[in-house]
C-alpha cells in the first residue's frame, strides 16, 4: 500500500477503493488516518526539539 501524505492524496485514492467491500474500505481508511496522525505527531515532536 502506498503512503499517503495529505488528505488530498487520500481523497484521490479513495476513488480506487470503490471496488473493495465496505469493510475493506473502512479498514483501509482507519489505517490511513492512523498513518496521518502518526506523521503529524512526529512533526510536532520535531518542532518541540528545536
mmCIF file of the N, C-alpha and C atoms, coordinates in Angstrom:
data_MODEL
# 
_entry.id   MODEL 
# 
loop_
_atom_site.group_PDB 
_atom_site.id 
_atom_site.type_symbol 
_atom_site.label_atom_id 
_atom_site.label_alt_id 
_atom_site.label_comp_id 
_atom_site.label_asym_id 
_atom_site.label_entity_id 
_atom_site.label_seq_id 
_atom_site.pdbx_PDB_ins_code 
_atom_site.Cartn_x 
_atom_site.Cartn_y 
_atom_site.Cartn_z 
_atom_site.occupancy 
_atom_site.B_iso_or_equiv 
_atom_site.pdbx_formal_charge 
_atom_site.auth_seq_id 
_atom_site.auth_comp_id 
_atom_site.auth_asym_id 
_atom_site.auth_atom_id 
_atom_site.pdbx_PDB_model_num 
ATOM 1   N N  . UNK A 1 1  ? 0.846   -1.198 0.000  1.00 0.00 ? 1  UNK A N  1 
ATOM 2   C CA . UNK A 1 1  ? 0.000   0.000  0.000  1.00 0.00 ? 1  UNK A CA 1 
ATOM 3   C C  . UNK A 1 1  ? 0.882   1.248  0.000  1.00 0.00 ? 1  UNK A C  1 
ATOM 4   N N  . UNK A 1 2  ? 0.552   2.176  -0.836 1.00 0.00 ? 2  UNK A N  1 
ATOM 5   C CA . UNK A 1 2  ? 1.374   3.380  -0.917 1.00 0.00 ? 2  UNK A CA 1 
ATOM 6   C C  . UNK A 1 2  ? 1.078   4.323  0.240  1.00 0.00 ? 2  UNK A C  1 
ATOM 7   N N  . UNK A 1 3  ? 2.062   5.132  0.577  1.00 0.00 ? 3  UNK A N  1 
ATOM 8   C CA . UNK A 1 3  ? 1.893   6.069  1.685  1.00 0.00 ? 3  UNK A CA 1 
ATOM 9   C C  . UNK A 1 3  ? 1.182   7.321  1.201  1.00 0.00 ? 3  UNK A C  1 
ATOM 10  N N  . UNK A 1 4  ? 0.317   7.822  2.044  1.00 0.00 ? 4  UNK A N  1 
ATOM 11  C CA . UNK A 1 4  ? -0.494  8.975  1.677  1.00 0.00 ? 4  UNK A CA 1 
ATOM 12  C C  . UNK A 1 4  ? -0.081  10.145 2.565  1.00 0.00 ? 4  UNK A C  1 
ATOM 13  N N  . UNK A 1 5  ? 0.322   11.247 1.942  1.00 0.00 ? 5  UNK A N  1 
ATOM 14  C CA . UNK A 1 5  ? 0.894   12.363 2.689  1.00 0.00 ? 5  UNK A CA 1 
ATOM 15  C C  . UNK A 1 5  ? -0.115  13.423 3.074  1.00 0.00 ? 5  UNK A C  1 
ATOM 16  N N  . UNK A 1 6  ? -1.220  13.489 2.375  1.00 0.00 ? 6  UNK A N  1 
ATOM 17  C CA . UNK A 1 6  ? -2.176  14.543 2.681  1.00 0.00 ? 6  UNK A CA 1 
ATOM 18  C C  . UNK A 1 6  ? -3.593  14.047 2.467  1.00 0.00 ? 6  UNK A C  1 
ATOM 19  N N  . UNK A 1 7  ? -4.528  14.792 2.999  1.00 0.00 ? 7  UNK A N  1 
ATOM 20  C CA . UNK A 1 7  ? -5.930  14.434 2.839  1.00 0.00 ? 7  UNK A CA 1 
ATOM 21  C C  . UNK A 1 7  ? -6.322  14.470 1.367  1.00 0.00 ? 7  UNK A C  1 
ATOM 22  N N  . UNK A 1 8  ? -5.701  15.382 0.611  1.00 0.00 ? 8  UNK A N  1 
ATOM 23  C CA . UNK A 1 8  ? -5.994  15.466 -0.821 1.00 0.00 ? 8  UNK A CA 1 
ATOM 24  C C  . UNK A 1 8  ? -5.608  14.158 -1.518 1.00 0.00 ? 8  UNK A C  1 
ATOM 25  N N  . UNK A 1 9  ? -4.406  13.654 -1.223 1.00 0.00 ? 9  UNK A N  1 
ATOM 26  C CA . UNK A 1 9  ? -3.978  12.370 -1.788 1.00 0.00 ? 9  UNK A CA 1 
ATOM 27  C C  . UNK A 1 9  ? -4.926  11.264 -1.352 1.00 0.00 ? 9  UNK A C  1 
ATOM 28  N N  . UNK A 1 10 ? -5.341  11.332 -0.097 1.00 0.00 ? 10 UNK A N  1 
ATOM 29  C CA . UNK A 1 10 ? -6.254  10.323 0.441  1.00 0.00 ? 10 UNK A CA 1 
ATOM 30  C C  . UNK A 1 10 ? -7.563  10.311 -0.342 1.00 0.00 ? 10 UNK A C  1 
ATOM 31  N N  . UNK A 1 11 ? -8.118  11.508 -0.567 1.00 0.00 ? 11 UNK A N  1 
ATOM 32  C CA . UNK A 1 11 ? -9.385  11.588 -1.304 1.00 0.00 ? 11 UNK A CA 1 
ATOM 33  C C  . UNK A 1 11 ? -9.220  11.082 -2.732 1.00 0.00 ? 11 UNK A C  1 
ATOM 34  N N  . UNK A 1 12 ? -8.080  11.396 -3.340 1.00 0.00 ? 12 UNK A N  1 
ATOM 35  C CA . UNK A 1 12 ? -7.800  10.924 -4.699 1.00 0.00 ? 12 UNK A CA 1 
ATOM 36  C C  . UNK A 1 12 ? -7.769  9.388  -4.708 1.00 0.00 ? 12 UNK A C  1 
ATOM 37  N N  . UNK A 1 13 ? -7.159  8.812  -3.692 1.00 0.00 ? 13 UNK A N  1 
ATOM 38  C CA . UNK A 1 13 ? -7.022  7.358  -3.639 1.00 0.00 ? 13 UNK A CA 1 
ATOM 39  C C  . UNK A 1 13 ? -8.324  6.657  -3.276 1.00 0.00 ? 13 UNK A C  1 
ATOM 40  N N  . UNK A 1 14 ? -9.253  7.343  -2.631 1.00 0.00 ? 14 UNK A N  1 
ATOM 41  C CA . UNK A 1 14 ? -10.500 6.679  -2.249 1.00 0.00 ? 14 UNK A CA 1 
ATOM 42  C C  . UNK A 1 14 ? -11.280 6.240  -3.476 1.00 0.00 ? 14 UNK A C  1 
ATOM 43  N N  . UNK A 1 15 ? -11.120 6.941  -4.589 1.00 0.00 ? 15 UNK A N  1 
ATOM 44  C CA . UNK A 1 15 ? -11.834 6.535  -5.802 1.00 0.00 ? 15 UNK A CA 1 
ATOM 45  C C  . UNK A 1 15 ? -11.372 5.152  -6.267 1.00 0.00 ? 15 UNK A C  1 
ATOM 46  N N  . UNK A 1 16 ? -10.123 4.796  -5.978 1.00 0.00 ? 16 UNK A N  1 
ATOM 47  C CA . UNK A 1 16 ? -9.632  3.471  -6.362 1.00 0.00 ? 16 UNK A CA 1 
ATOM 48  C C  . UNK A 1 16 ? -10.102 2.404  -5.383 1.00 0.00 ? 16 UNK A C  1 
ATOM 49  N N  . UNK A 1 17 ? -10.639 2.825  -4.237 1.00 0.00 ? 17 UNK A N  1 
ATOM 50  C CA . UNK A 1 17 ? -11.109 1.861  -3.240 1.00 0.00 ? 17 UNK A CA 1 
ATOM 51  C C  . UNK A 1 17 ? -12.541 1.412  -3.497 1.00 0.00 ? 17 UNK A C  1 
ATOM 52  N N  . UNK A 1 18 ? -13.214 2.032  -4.461 1.00 0.00 ? 18 UNK A N  1 
ATOM 53  C CA . UNK A 1 18 ? -14.638 1.774  -4.649 1.00 0.00 ? 18 UNK A CA 1 
ATOM 54  C C  . UNK A 1 18 ? -14.958 0.322  -4.988 1.00 0.00 ? 18 UNK A C  1 
ATOM 55  N N  . UNK A 1 19 ? -14.003 -0.402 -5.559 1.00 0.00 ? 19 UNK A N  1 
ATOM 56  C CA . UNK A 1 19 ? -14.268 -1.792 -5.912 1.00 0.00 ? 19 UNK A CA 1 
ATOM 57  C C  . UNK A 1 19 ? -14.149 -2.722 -4.705 1.00 0.00 ? 19 UNK A C  1 
ATOM 58  N N  . UNK A 1 20 ? -13.607 -2.227 -3.605 1.00 0.00 ? 20 UNK A N  1 
ATOM 59  C CA . UNK A 1 20 ? -13.483 -3.041 -2.395 1.00 0.00 ? 20 UNK A CA 1 
ATOM 60  C C  . UNK A 1 20 ? -14.809 -3.079 -1.642 1.00 0.00 ? 20 UNK A C  1 
ATOM 61  N N  . UNK A 1 21 ? -14.919 -4.030 -0.745 1.00 0.00 ? 21 UNK A N  1 
ATOM 62  C CA . UNK A 1 21 ? -16.117 -4.091 0.089  1.00 0.00 ? 21 UNK A CA 1 
ATOM 63  C C  . UNK A 1 21 ? -16.091 -2.951 1.103  1.00 0.00 ? 21 UNK A C  1 
ATOM 64  N N  . UNK A 1 22 ? -17.233 -2.662 1.673  1.00 0.00 ? 22 UNK A N  1 
ATOM 65  C CA . UNK A 1 22 ? -17.317 -1.592 2.673  1.00 0.00 ? 22 UNK A CA 1 
ATOM 66  C C  . UNK A 1 22 ? -16.400 -1.883 3.855  1.00 0.00 ? 22 UNK A C  1 
ATOM 67  N N  . UNK A 1 23 ? -16.321 -3.139 4.272  1.00 0.00 ? 23 UNK A N  1 
ATOM 68  C CA . UNK A 1 23 ? -15.467 -3.488 5.409  1.00 0.00 ? 23 UNK A CA 1 
ATOM 69  C C  . UNK A 1 23 ? -14.003 -3.208 5.092  1.00 0.00 ? 23 UNK A C  1 
ATOM 70  N N  . UNK A 1 24 ? -13.584 -3.595 3.891  1.00 0.00 ? 24 UNK A N  1 
ATOM 71  C CA . UNK A 1 24 ? -12.193 -3.351 3.492  1.00 0.00 ? 24 UNK A CA 1 
ATOM 72  C C  . UNK A 1 24 ? -11.915 -1.855 3.419  1.00 0.00 ? 24 UNK A C  1 
ATOM 73  N N  . UNK A 1 25 ? -12.858 -1.099 2.864  1.00 0.00 ? 25 UNK A N  1 
ATOM 74  C CA . UNK A 1 25 ? -12.676 0.355  2.777  1.00 0.00 ? 25 UNK A CA 1 
ATOM 75  C C  . UNK A 1 25 ? -12.515 0.954  4.165  1.00 0.00 ? 25 UNK A C  1 
ATOM 76  N N  . UNK A 1 26 ? -13.347 0.510  5.099  1.00 0.00 ? 26 UNK A N  1 
ATOM 77  C CA . UNK A 1 26 ? -13.294 1.051  6.458  1.00 0.00 ? 26 UNK A CA 1 
ATOM 78  C C  . UNK A 1 26 ? -11.945 0.750  7.102  1.00 0.00 ? 26 UNK A C  1 
ATOM 79  N N  . UNK A 1 27 ? -11.463 -0.472 6.924  1.00 0.00 ? 27 UNK A N  1 
ATOM 80  C CA . UNK A 1 27 ? -10.164 -0.841 7.491  1.00 0.00 ? 27 UNK A CA 1 
ATOM 81  C C  . UNK A 1 27 ? -9.049  0.001  6.894  1.00 0.00 ? 27 UNK A C  1 
ATOM 82  N N  . UNK A 1 28 ? -9.072  0.164  5.579  1.00 0.00 ? 28 UNK A N  1 
ATOM 83  C CA . UNK A 1 28 ? -8.022  0.937  4.910  1.00 0.00 ? 28 UNK A CA 1 
ATOM 84  C C  . UNK A 1 28 ? -8.075  2.394  5.352  1.00 0.00 ? 28 UNK A C  1 
ATOM 85  N N  . UNK A 1 29 ? -9.283  2.963  5.432  1.00 0.00 ? 29 UNK A N  1 
ATOM 86  C CA . UNK A 1 29 ? -9.419  4.351  5.868  1.00 0.00 ? 29 UNK A CA 1 
ATOM 87  C C  . UNK A 1 29 ? -8.884  4.524  7.280  1.00 0.00 ? 29 UNK A C  1 
ATOM 88  N N  . UNK A 1 30 ? -9.193  3.585  8.165  1.00 0.00 ? 30 UNK A N  1 
ATOM 89  C CA . UNK A 1 30 ? -8.701  3.657  9.539  1.00 0.00 ? 30 UNK A CA 1 
ATOM 90  C C  . UNK A 1 30 ? -7.176  3.624  9.547  1.00 0.00 ? 30 UNK A C  1 
ATOM 91  N N  . UNK A 1 31 ? -6.594  2.765  8.715  1.00 0.00 ? 31 UNK A N  1 
ATOM 92  C CA . UNK A 1 31 ? -5.138  2.656  8.634  1.00 0.00 ? 31 UNK A CA 1 
ATOM 93  C C  . UNK A 1 31 ? -4.525  3.949  8.117  1.00 0.00 ? 31 UNK A C  1 
ATOM 94  N N  . UNK A 1 32 ? -5.161  4.521  7.104  1.00 0.00 ? 32 UNK A N  1 
ATOM 95  C CA . UNK A 1 32 ? -4.666  5.769  6.517  1.00 0.00 ? 32 UNK A CA 1 
ATOM 96  C C  . UNK A 1 32 ? -4.671  6.883  7.556  1.00 0.00 ? 32 UNK A C  1 
ATOM 97  N N  . UNK A 1 33 ? -5.779  7.024  8.280  1.00 0.00 ? 33 UNK A N  1 
ATOM 98  C CA . UNK A 1 33 ? -5.852  8.100  9.268  1.00 0.00 ? 33 UNK A CA 1 
ATOM 99  C C  . UNK A 1 33 ? -4.880  7.868  10.413 1.00 0.00 ? 33 UNK A C  1 
ATOM 100 N N  . UNK A 1 34 ? -4.639  6.616  10.756 1.00 0.00 ? 34 UNK A N  1 
ATOM 101 C CA . UNK A 1 34 ? -3.640  6.314  11.779 1.00 0.00 ? 34 UNK A CA 1 
ATOM 102 C C  . UNK A 1 34 ? -2.256  6.751  11.303 1.00 0.00 ? 34 UNK A C  1 
ATOM 103 N N  . UNK A 1 35 ? -1.952  6.489  10.023 1.00 0.00 ? 35 UNK A N  1 
ATOM 104 C CA . UNK A 1 35 ? -0.658  6.906  9.467  1.00 0.00 ? 35 UNK A CA 1 
ATOM 105 C C  . UNK A 1 35 ? -0.538  8.425  9.459  1.00 0.00 ? 35 UNK A C  1 
ATOM 106 N N  . UNK A 1 36 ? -1.613  9.106  9.065  1.00 0.00 ? 36 UNK A N  1 
ATOM 107 C CA . UNK A 1 36 ? -1.586  10.570 9.034  1.00 0.00 ? 36 UNK A CA 1 
ATOM 108 C C  . UNK A 1 36 ? -1.366  11.125 10.435 1.00 0.00 ? 36 UNK A C  1 
ATOM 109 N N  . UNK A 1 37 ? -2.059  10.567 11.416 1.00 0.00 ? 37 UNK A N  1 
ATOM 110 C CA . UNK A 1 37 ? -1.930  11.034 12.794 1.00 0.00 ? 37 UNK A CA 1 
ATOM 111 C C  . UNK A 1 37 ? -0.504  10.822 13.287 1.00 0.00 ? 37 UNK A C  1 
ATOM 112 N N  . UNK A 1 38 ? 0.077   9.682  12.962 1.00 0.00 ? 38 UNK A N  1 
ATOM 113 C CA . UNK A 1 38 ? 1.449   9.386  13.377 1.00 0.00 ? 38 UNK A CA 1 
ATOM 114 C C  . UNK A 1 38 ? 2.422   10.384 12.765 1.00 0.00 ? 38 UNK A C  1 
ATOM 115 N N  . UNK A 1 39 ? 2.255   10.678 11.481 1.00 0.00 ? 39 UNK A N  1 
ATOM 116 C CA . UNK A 1 39 ? 3.134   11.644 10.814 1.00 0.00 ? 39 UNK A CA 1 
ATOM 117 C C  . UNK A 1 39 ? 3.036   13.004 11.478 1.00 0.00 ? 39 UNK A C  1 
ATOM 118 N N  . UNK A 1 40 ? 1.815   13.417 11.806 1.00 0.00 ? 40 UNK A N  1 
ATOM 119 C CA . UNK A 1 40 ? 1.642   14.741 12.385 1.00 0.00 ? 40 UNK A CA 1 
ATOM 120 C C  . UNK A 1 40 ? 2.241   14.799 13.784 1.00 0.00 ? 40 UNK A C  1 
ATOM 121 N N  . UNK A 1 41 ? 2.131   13.714 14.548 1.00 0.00 ? 41 UNK A N  1 
ATOM 122 C CA . UNK A 1 41 ? 2.752   13.664 15.869 1.00 0.00 ? 41 UNK A CA 1 
ATOM 123 C C  . UNK A 1 41 ? 4.266   13.797 15.736 1.00 0.00 ? 41 UNK A C  1 
ATOM 124 N N  . UNK A 1 42 ? 4.850   13.111 14.763 1.00 0.00 ? 42 UNK A N  1 
ATOM 125 C CA . UNK A 1 42 ? 6.297   13.182 14.562 1.00 0.00 ? 42 UNK A CA 1 
ATOM 126 C C  . UNK A 1 42 ? 6.718   14.604 14.217 1.00 0.00 ? 42 UNK A C  1 
ATOM 127 N N  . UNK A 1 43 ? 5.938   15.282 13.371 1.00 0.00 ? 43 UNK A N  1 
ATOM 128 C CA . UNK A 1 43 ? 6.255   16.661 13.010 1.00 0.00 ? 43 UNK A CA 1 
ATOM 129 C C  . UNK A 1 43 ? 6.223   17.550 14.245 1.00 0.00 ? 43 UNK A C  1 
ATOM 130 N N  . UNK A 1 44 ? 5.206   17.364 15.091 1.00 0.00 ? 44 UNK A N  1 
ATOM 131 C CA . UNK A 1 44 ? 5.088   18.168 16.310 1.00 0.00 ? 44 UNK A CA 1 
ATOM 132 C C  . UNK A 1 44 ? 6.278   17.922 17.223 1.00 0.00 ? 44 UNK A C  1 
ATOM 133 N N  . UNK A 1 45 ? 6.677   16.660 17.359 1.00 0.00 ? 45 UNK A N  1 
ATOM 134 C CA . UNK A 1 45 ? 7.805   16.331 18.217 1.00 0.00 ? 45 UNK A CA 1 
ATOM 135 C C  . UNK A 1 45 ? 9.086   16.972 17.698 1.00 0.00 ? 45 UNK A C  1 
ATOM 136 N N  . UNK A 1 46 ? 9.293   16.942 16.387 1.00 0.00 ? 46 UNK A N  1 
ATOM 137 C CA . UNK A 1 46 ? 10.486  17.561 15.814 1.00 0.00 ? 46 UNK A CA 1 
ATOM 138 C C  . UNK A 1 46 ? 10.514  19.052 16.111 1.00 0.00 ? 46 UNK A C  1 
ATOM 139 N N  . UNK A 1 47 ? 9.364   19.715 15.998 1.00 0.00 ? 47 UNK A N  1 
ATOM 140 C CA . UNK A 1 47 ? 9.306   21.150 16.260 1.00 0.00 ? 47 UNK A CA 1 
ATOM 141 C C  . UNK A 1 47 ? 9.620   21.450 17.718 1.00 0.00 ? 47 UNK A C  1 
ATOM 142 N N  . UNK A 1 48 ? 9.165   20.600 18.631 1.00 0.00 ? 48 UNK A N  1 
ATOM 143 C CA . UNK A 1 48 ? 9.409   20.815 20.052 1.00 0.00 ? 48 UNK A CA 1 
ATOM 144 C C  . UNK A 1 48 ? 10.892  20.697 20.393 1.00 0.00 ? 48 UNK A C  1 
ATOM 145 N N  . UNK A 1 49 ? 11.608  19.834 19.683 1.00 0.00 ? 49 UNK A N  1 
ATOM 146 C CA . UNK A 1 49 ? 13.022  19.616 19.992 1.00 0.00 ? 49 UNK A CA 1 
ATOM 147 C C  . UNK A 1 49 ? 13.917  20.750 19.523 1.00 0.00 ? 49 UNK A C  1 
ATOM 148 N N  . UNK A 1 50 ? 13.438  21.593 18.641 1.00 0.00 ? 50 UNK A N  1 
ATOM 149 C CA . UNK A 1 50 ? 14.267  22.689 18.123 1.00 0.00 ? 50 UNK A CA 1 
ATOM 150 C C  . UNK A 1 50 ? 14.426  23.789 19.148 1.00 0.00 ? 50 UNK A C  1 
# 
